[in-house]
């Protein structure tokens, strides 16, 4: 019995001497960049952001409030009239999402 214990101890010590590294290899970690949220823009969002929403419909408002053409949905077909090219308006964009 003593011989069996001595052989098992010798085998365990021998195996531990030949073992290089029993830990898992190091994995390079990459950080995942968060995706930017889609931008939202519309007449109602801009009215909420401005201090005075009535300036958005004021024709004499300063240029910092933007143009009303930003929120007009137009058709794809353009028409020529009196040397001006314009797209036919088909609606207003109250909410819009850009991806």
C-alpha angles and dihedrals in degrees: 000000000000089000092054092051091048092051092048092049092048091049092049092050092046092050092049092052093055096046110104105191124337095189123100117268116263113264119211108237120217121198116231112229113223114243115243115252116251112267116246123205133164143129093274094048092050091046090054092049097049120079093229114034092186089070088070091070095037109107090205095050118128119266093253089079090062133227127300089229089076091074102038115107110218135193120253094239115085124206129206117224125163092346092303122116114211138160119235111251114234103173151328126275107226093166126016133172124204119201 
